Amino acid sequence: MAKKFLFSFIIASALLTFGTVTSADYGVQTKTSGCTANQILQDSACTPGAVLSTDTSVVCKVGYTKTVRDVSLATKKQVFAEYGIPYSQHSNYEVDHLISLEIGGSNNISNLWPENSKITDGSLTKDKLENYLHKQVCSSKMTIQEAQMEISTNWLQYYQANLVKPTPKSKSVTTPKTTTTIPSPATSTKPSGATAKCKDGTYSYSKTRSGTCSKHGGVFQWLE
């Protein structure tokens, strides 16, 4: 029994020791030149992602990223060279960590790419997802491994699923129909000698207007 317990303890310890996610879990660079640039997502062959830590007790400490951020100018220039972008254009880009430092990303070049800040859904959009994932991880709503996986595969997909509110469908407004009664036009013809048309439809031949149609509801229309 003691031997079985000891063996189980050794296996468990090994899993804890070697179970840490490494850059190999996200793949290695299969290209270091001719990388596709100026698109929303990174070229995964050049930037597969790499992990420095999966320890949330470390990653979630205030100020953590300042203690680990370390990308030299030479490395930045190499990143631009891999993606075929002249470094003189670097002001339009951010040398970004695919798996952000705040969720355990590494400074390794396999985790870096020149992210265009001028295109739609560029670096500013990804920053919002990074902050969201950091909050999810540090509030135990998501494991750090899940966050690292999401951002290293198709980060835009997860941004749209979690941070973009669906456009509400516009409600169709039904305008009530109104019926307009158009009065009938006055009769264009009249009996010979008639001077007025009474409200009951009869005609008056009175030569004076006083008392005309008095027994027929009054005058509807004078005809002369």
PLY file of the C-alpha trace (Angstrom):
ply
format ascii 1.0
element vertex 224
property float x
property float y
property float z
element edge 223
property int vertex1
property int vertex2
end_header
0.00 0.00 0.00
2.83 2.38 0.90
4.57 1.65 -2.41
1.37 2.38 -4.37
0.91 5.65 -2.49
4.51 6.66 -3.15
4.20 5.81 -6.85
0.98 7.88 -7.15
2.66 10.79 -5.37
5.61 10.67 -7.81
3.30 10.63 -10.83
1.22 13.53 -9.47
4.37 15.52 -8.75
5.64 14.89 -12.27
2.40 16.13 -13.77
2.56 19.28 -11.69
6.19 19.81 -12.59
5.95 19.16 -16.33
2.34 20.18 -16.89
3.23 23.86 -17.25
2.28 25.17 -20.66
5.34 26.04 -22.73
5.83 27.63 -26.13
5.90 24.11 -27.59
2.21 23.74 -26.71
1.47 26.57 -29.12
3.87 25.38 -31.79
7.22 26.66 -32.94
8.10 29.06 -35.69
8.04 27.32 -39.05
8.88 30.56 -40.87
11.23 33.34 -39.94
10.90 35.35 -43.14
8.24 36.16 -45.71
5.61 36.46 -42.96
2.25 37.89 -44.03
1.91 41.42 -42.66
-0.77 44.10 -42.31
-3.66 41.76 -41.63
-5.80 41.59 -38.53
-4.47 38.25 -37.31
-0.83 37.34 -37.00
0.89 34.92 -39.37
0.68 31.83 -37.15
3.65 30.20 -38.90
5.86 33.10 -37.76
4.07 33.96 -34.51
2.56 30.82 -32.95
2.74 32.27 -29.45
4.79 31.41 -26.38
4.10 31.25 -22.64
6.26 32.46 -19.77
3.95 31.56 -16.86
0.66 29.91 -15.98
0.84 30.89 -12.33
-2.06 33.25 -11.64
-0.71 34.15 -8.20
2.22 35.73 -10.03
0.54 37.03 -13.18
-2.30 38.73 -11.30
-0.04 40.77 -9.04
-0.25 44.52 -9.65
2.75 45.67 -11.67
3.67 42.16 -12.85
4.13 43.08 -16.51
6.70 45.77 -15.69
8.90 43.17 -14.06
8.95 40.85 -17.09
8.64 43.15 -20.12
11.97 42.85 -21.90
12.07 43.18 -25.69
15.27 44.69 -27.01
15.47 47.06 -29.97
17.40 44.40 -31.87
14.56 41.91 -31.32
11.97 44.46 -32.45
13.92 45.10 -35.66
14.14 41.36 -36.23
10.35 41.08 -35.86
9.87 43.75 -38.53
12.40 42.02 -40.79
10.55 38.70 -40.50
7.33 40.39 -41.59
9.05 42.33 -44.38
8.26 45.77 -42.97
10.93 48.50 -42.95
11.64 49.47 -39.36
11.38 53.12 -40.41
7.60 52.55 -40.43
7.51 51.33 -36.83
5.42 54.31 -35.65
2.41 52.75 -37.44
2.84 49.47 -35.59
3.07 47.95 -32.15
5.47 45.09 -31.55
2.82 43.11 -29.78
2.91 40.02 -27.60
0.42 37.62 -29.18
-0.19 36.04 -25.77
-0.08 39.21 -23.69
2.24 39.49 -20.71
-0.71 40.13 -18.40
-1.97 36.59 -19.02
1.46 34.94 -18.89
2.86 35.58 -22.36
6.55 35.40 -23.16
9.04 37.88 -24.64
10.26 35.18 -27.02
10.25 36.29 -30.66
7.81 33.47 -31.50
5.27 35.43 -29.43
5.93 38.79 -31.12
4.56 40.39 -34.27
4.25 43.89 -35.77
0.57 44.66 -35.24
-0.75 47.48 -37.41
-2.37 50.21 -35.30
-3.97 51.95 -38.28
-6.25 49.22 -39.60
-9.73 48.37 -38.36
-9.54 45.88 -35.48
-5.82 46.46 -35.09
-3.77 46.81 -31.92
-6.28 49.01 -30.09
-8.97 46.37 -30.47
-6.71 43.56 -29.26
-5.75 45.62 -26.19
-9.41 45.52 -25.10
-9.46 41.72 -25.30
-6.20 41.48 -23.35
-7.66 43.53 -20.50
-10.86 41.48 -20.56
-9.00 38.16 -20.41
-6.79 39.41 -17.58
-9.89 40.27 -15.54
-11.50 36.91 -16.32
-8.38 35.00 -15.28
-7.73 36.98 -12.12
-11.35 36.69 -10.99
-11.25 32.90 -11.54
-13.92 33.07 -14.24
-11.55 31.45 -16.73
-8.39 29.42 -16.45
-5.19 31.06 -17.61
-4.66 28.19 -20.06
-8.03 28.92 -21.67
-7.19 32.60 -22.00
-3.79 31.83 -23.53
-5.37 29.42 -26.00
-8.09 31.87 -27.05
-5.79 34.80 -27.71
-3.17 32.70 -29.52
-5.58 31.13 -32.00
-8.14 33.60 -33.34
-8.22 36.49 -30.90
-10.63 38.54 -33.06
-13.21 35.76 -32.88
-13.15 35.83 -29.08
-13.21 39.63 -29.01
-16.35 39.68 -31.13
-17.99 36.92 -29.09
-17.34 38.55 -25.71
-16.98 42.29 -26.20
-19.07 43.25 -29.22
-22.71 43.83 -28.44
-25.08 42.55 -31.13
-26.85 45.24 -33.09
-30.48 45.32 -31.94
-32.99 44.60 -34.65
-34.97 47.66 -35.58
-38.65 47.36 -34.80
-40.93 47.94 -37.73
-43.44 50.68 -37.08
-46.85 50.15 -38.58
-48.45 53.40 -39.57
-52.21 53.24 -39.07
-54.11 53.65 -42.26
-56.28 56.72 -42.45
-59.24 57.06 -44.68
-59.78 60.46 -46.15
-63.27 61.27 -47.32
-63.19 63.44 -50.36
-66.33 65.50 -50.70
-68.23 65.03 -53.91
-67.75 67.88 -56.30
-70.62 70.23 -56.78
-72.93 69.34 -59.57
-71.69 70.99 -62.68
-75.13 71.17 -64.23
-78.27 72.74 -62.75
-81.89 72.90 -63.69
-82.71 75.90 -65.83
-83.65 78.88 -63.68
-82.52 77.36 -60.34
-80.82 79.90 -58.07
-79.76 77.66 -55.18
-79.34 74.04 -54.18
-80.86 73.12 -50.85
-79.27 70.83 -48.23
-81.86 68.13 -48.90
-80.86 68.01 -52.57
-83.76 70.02 -53.98
-83.39 73.25 -55.93
-84.82 76.66 -55.27
-85.91 79.08 -57.96
-86.32 82.00 -55.56
-85.38 85.35 -57.02
-84.42 86.68 -53.59
-82.10 85.08 -51.07
-84.32 85.77 -48.11
-85.99 82.56 -46.91
-84.46 80.45 -49.71
-84.58 76.73 -48.87
-86.01 77.52 -45.43
-88.17 74.40 -45.58
-85.41 72.23 -47.03
-82.66 72.52 -44.41
-81.20 75.73 -45.69
-78.96 76.58 -48.61
-76.26 74.12 -49.53
-74.93 76.09 -52.50
-75.85 79.29 -54.31
-75.93 78.72 -58.04
-75.67 82.33 -59.13
0 1
1 2
2 3
3 4
4 5
5 6
6 7
7 8
8 9
9 10
10 11
11 12
12 13
13 14
14 15
15 16
16 17
17 18
18 19
19 20
20 21
21 22
22 23
23 24
24 25
25 26
26 27
27 28
28 29
29 30
30 31
31 32
32 33
33 34
34 35
35 36
36 37
37 38
38 39
39 40
40 41
41 42
42 43
43 44
44 45
45 46
46 47
47 48
48 49
49 50
50 51
51 52
52 53
53 54
54 55
55 56
56 57
57 58
58 59
59 60
60 61
61 62
62 63
63 64
64 65
65 66
66 67
67 68
68 69
69 70
70 71
71 72
72 73
73 74
74 75
75 76
76 77
77 78
78 79
79 80
80 81
81 82
82 83
83 84
84 85
85 86
86 87
87 88
88 89
89 90
90 91
91 92
92 93
93 94
94 95
95 96
96 97
97 98
98 99
99 100
100 101
101 102
102 103
103 104
104 105
105 106
106 107
107 108
108 109
109 110
110 111
111 112
112 113
113 114
114 115
115 116
116 117
117 118
118 119
119 120
120 121
121 122
122 123
123 124
124 125
125 126
126 127
127 128
128 129
129 130
130 131
131 132
132 133
133 134
134 135
135 136
136 137
137 138
138 139
139 140
140 141
141 142
142 143
143 144
144 145
145 146
146 147
147 148
148 149
149 150
150 151
151 152
152 153
153 154
154 155
155 156
156 157
157 158
158 159
159 160
160 161
161 162
162 163
163 164
164 165
165 166
166 167
167 168
168 169
169 170
170 171
171 172
172 173
173 174
174 175
175 176
176 177
177 178
178 179
179 180
180 181
181 182
182 183
183 184
184 185
185 186
186 187
187 188
188 189
189 190
190 191
191 192
192 193
193 194
194 195
195 196
196 197
197 198
198 199
199 200
200 201
201 202
202 203
203 204
204 205
205 206
206 207
207 208
208 209
209 210
210 211
211 212
212 213
213 214
214 215
215 216
216 217
217 218
218 219
219 220
220 221
221 222
222 223
